[in-house]
Amino acid sequence: MAQSKSSQAWLKEHHDDVYVLQARRDGYRSRAVYKLIEIHQKDQVFKPGQFVLDLGAAPGGWCEYAAQFVSAGGRLIAVDLLPVEPIAGAEIIQGDFTEQVVLEHIMSLVGGQTLDLVLSDMAPNLSGMDSVDQPKAMYLAELAVDLALDKLDRNGVFVTKLFQGAGFDAYISTLRQRFQTVKMRKPDASRPRSREVYAVCRGLK
């Protein structure tokens, strides 16, 4: 089947992307890891021995990076609807985070412990229709922050992907009410045309 011009353009952009090429050189699974690396360089979200939950983990780039920090006495749980190839030191759950049974599985693994860091790079399957995509994206973000508020240590950190649009300002307002500091980041590896940004939240009020 012939590819559309838009598909051909995307493929060319992808293969020419400096972060795609860098990921291949560095041995990471996806270019997305460089978003997390930049966030950590600016905000120092990782510390050795943390208990980390990675939501929206596939294909595993963020998880690979996180595993470097939790390997000494820490713990890492990764969750995604799509399969994630095994990562040393990570407990991987394949399932839909919006389903209660998956949430209960996560909670059973966490048990009575608190989390030091919750990462969410979750995004819905995009249709290209903002009226459909934005509510889905905000719903995922709301589920992620609900879990973070429930299970984070008082000094814990929550990092979540957001898309600017309907519901964005209200969500940020909620974050500022519940966390001591909230910083917005647009990593260099985030494509300029993308409306995605990341909120880095630290310390529960």
N, C-alpha and C positions, 0 to 999 in steps of 0.2 A: 504493500500500500504506500502510495506517495505521501511524503510528509508535507504538512502545510508550511507556508513561508514563516509563520510565527514559530512553529516547532523547530524548523531549521535554524532560525535565528537564536532560539534558546539554546539549542545544542552547541552552536558555535560559541556563544557567550560562555557556556558552561565549560567547554573544553579549553577556552582561552583564559578562563578565570585564574587569577594569580593564586587565589586561596585553594582552588581545586588542585592546581599544580603543586602548591606547597604541601597540601595534605598527602599527596602521593609521595613526595620526597620524604616527609616526616613519618610516613607509615600510619597516618590516622585514617579513619573510615569515612570522614566527611569534612567538608570545609567549615561546617558549623562549629567545630572545636575552637576555631580562632576567635569566635565571638566570646566564648567562655574564658579563653586564655586572656583576652584583653580585659574582660570584667575582673578577673582575678588580679591581674597586674594593677588595676586601678583601685580595687576595693578589698583585696586580700580576703576573699570569701572562704578559702580553704586553709585548714590547719591539720597537722598530722593527727591521726587517731579519731577523726570525726565520725559520727553516724550520719550518713548522707542518703537522701532519697532523691532519685533522678526520675522525673515524670516526663514522658514523651521521649524516651531514650533512643529509639531506633534512628539511625543504624548503629549508634553506639559511640560516636565521637566524644560526646560530653562525658560519658561513662568511663571511657578509656582514660581521659584526662583526670577525672575524679579519683579513679582507682590508684593513681600514683600517690595520692595524699592519704588515703584511708588504709593503705596496705599495712601500716604499722599500728596494730591495735584498734583499727577502726572498722566500720561496716558500711557497705554500700548496697542499696536495693535499687534496681532499675526496673521501670515499668513502661510497656508500650503495647499497643494493639498489634503492631507488626512484630515479627520475630527478630530477635537480636542475637547475633552469634555470640557464643560464650566469651566472657571477659574475666580474666583472672581476678579473683577477689570480689566479684559482683554476684549478688543473688538476683536473677532475672525473672520477672513475672511477665508473661505474655497475656494480655487481656485488656479489655476496654475499661479505662479508668472511670467512665461515667456509669458503669454498672455496679450495683451495690455489692455483688459477690466479689468483685475484684477489690473494691475498697476494703471490704471486710478481710480479705486475704492480706492486704498490705498492713492493716491494723493488727492482725494476728502476728505478723512477723515483727512489727515494731514492739508489740506487747506493752509493758508498762514503762518502757524507756522513752526518753525524749530525743528528738532529732536535733542535730546541730546545724544542718543545712538542708533546705528543700530547694531543688532545682526544677524548674518547669520550662521546657522548651516545646510544650504541646501546641499544636495547631490543628484545626480541622482540615479535612480534605476540601480544598478550595474549589468553588464552582465558578468563580469570577464575578459573581453577583454579590455586591457588598451587603445588600439587604438580607442575604442569606448567610454569608460567611461571617460577618461581624458579630451577630448574636451568638453564633456557635463558638467563635473564638473567646468571647467574653464569658460564656458559660464555662468553658474549660478553665479560664483564669479564675473564675469564682470558686470552682471546685478545688482548685489548687490552693488558693489562699485559705479556704475553710479548713483544709487538712493542715496547712502550716500553722494556723492559729491554734488548732487543737493539739498538735503534737510537737511543736518547736520548743526547745529549751528557751528560757527567758532571754538569754543572750544569743539566741540563734539567728540565722540569716535565711532569708527567702529571696530567691531570684526567679523572676517570671517573665516570659515573653508576652508582650501585649501588642495589639494592633490599634493604631490611632483611628478613632471613629466613634460611632454611637456607643455610649456607656463608658468610654475611656476616662473621661474627667471624673465621673462619679466613682469609678474604681480607684483611681489615684487618691481621691479624697478619703476613701475608706482606708487605704493603706496608710496614709498620713495620720489617721486617727488611731490606728492600732499598732504602728511601729514607731520607734524612737527616731529613726532616720530613714528616709526614702530618697534614693538617688536614681535618676533616669540616665540610661546609657544607650547610645547608638553606636555599637562597635563598627570599626572600619570594615569588618568582614560582612556586615549586614548591607545588602545591596542598596544603593542610594534611593532607588525608586520604591523600595519596600516601605510600608507603613509600620513595620515592626520596630519596637523599642523594647528595652529590658528595664524592669524596675528591680533595684537592689535594695532590699529592706532589712534593717538590722535592729534587733532588740525589741521585744514585746513591751508594750506599755502596761 
